[in-house]
Amino acid sequence: MGITDLIAGFIQAELEGADGVLELQRSDLAQRFGCVPSQINYVMSTRFSPERGYLVESRRGGGGYIRITRVRMDRQTLLMHVINSVGEELDLPSARAILSNLAESEALDPTLARSLLAALSDRALAAAPRMLRDQLRADIFKQVLIHLV
């Protein structure tokens, strides 16, 4: 079991005992598991995302904390949240992670998620200048999700 699994398991167990809302100090968690704070950020973004039914609020700095809230969203609300959380640009690894989470949460059919990922790939966007691909990818991604809502 890797460090990511250990951290995620610990947070999950703490969440269950906290009635769905948990506040943690990023630095305390990193120290507890002997890792860098960016590893905690990685766990938060991949294991506790909105697509998986969690809202994560983060405040950085000395008194910084991470607040994780377990939420239940219907498919439409979840897709709207994802649409609103995608900024002006979307890189391919982020698109892949979001689509994977949406498929895993059954908000998107896995076949549709794979097709959309293919449409968002650098190969599919090869005619666009490299510096515009992330912007184009975000626009396409949001438009497809809007169509699904």
N, C-alpha and C positions, 0 to 999 in steps of 0.2 A: 504494500500500500504506500503510495507516494505522499509527499507532504501536502499536496493540494487536497487529496482525499481526507487526510487527517484533519486539516483545518476545516474543511467543509463539514465533516462529521461532527466535529466539536461544536461548530456554530449551529448545526441542525439540532443537536441534542439540547443546547442551551435555549434555542428558540422554542422547542417543545415545552420546556419548563417555564417559559416566560410568557405564556399565552399569546404567542404570535408577534410580540414586539420585543426587540433586544437592542440594547446599546452597548457598544464595545469600544475600547480604545485601540486604535490600529497599532500603536507602538507596543502596548501590553500584549496584544495577540502575537505580534511578530517576535517579541522576546520569548513568549511562552513556547513557540514552536521553533525558535532559533532560525528565523528567516528574515528577509528584508521586508519592509512594509509594502513594497511593490508586489510581493507574492500574495499578500492579503488582498490588495487591489484586484489581482488576477482572479482570485477565488470569488470575490464579490461580483465581478463582471461576468464570470462564466457560470457560476453555480447559483447565484442569487439574483438573477435578472428578472425583469418584469414578465418576460415570456415564461418563466418558471414559477410565477406567482409571488414574486417578492418586489417590494420597493426598497431601495437602498438610498439613504440620505448620508452624505458625508461632509464633514467639516474638517479642514486641515488645520495644522498648527499645534501648539503645545497642548491646548485643551481640546484638541480635535477628537471627534468620535465618529463612529459608524452606527447608524440606526437602521436596523433591518425590520421590515414589517411584512408579515405574510398576508397576502390579499388574495381574494378569489375574484377573478374578473371573467365576465362572459367574453366570448370570442370577439365580438365587435369592439368592446371596450379595450381589450388587449391589443387588437390591431391598431386602434386609434392611438393608444399610448405609444406603440412602436413608431407609428408614423410621426407623431409629435416629438419623439426622442431622437429621430435621425436628423442630423443637422444638414448643412448645405453640401457636405461631402460625406462619402461613405467608401471606405477602402474595402477591398475584397475579403480580407480575413474577418472584418467586422460583419460584413454581409453574410458570410458563411456561418458565423456564430449565431447571428440573429435568426437566420433561416433554420438552422439546426434546432435551436431552442423552440421556435414556433412549431416545427414539425413534431418535436418531442412532446410538446404540450397539447398536441392535436388541434392547434389553431389553424394549421395549414396541412393539407394533404402532403405526405412525403414526396410524391411524384411531382406535385406543383412546386414544392420547395427546391427540388433538384433542377427542375426546368428553369425556374427563376434564377437560380445560381448560375446556370449555364448562360442565360441571357445577360447576366451581370459580369461575366468573366472578362478578363483583359483580352482574350481572344475575340469575343463577340464585340468588344468595344475598340478593336484595333484600328478602325478607321478614324477614330477620334484622337486628337493630340493627347499624349500621355498626361499632360498637366490638367486636362479637363475631364479625364475619365472618372475620377472619384465624384466630381460634381454630377456628371451624367448618370453615374451609377445610383447616386442618392435620388435623383429625380425619377428615374425609371422605377426604382424600388418603391418609392412612396406612391407613385401613380398606380402601380399594380395593387398595392395594399388598399389604396382608396377604392379601387374598383371592387375589391373583395368585401369591403364594408358595406 
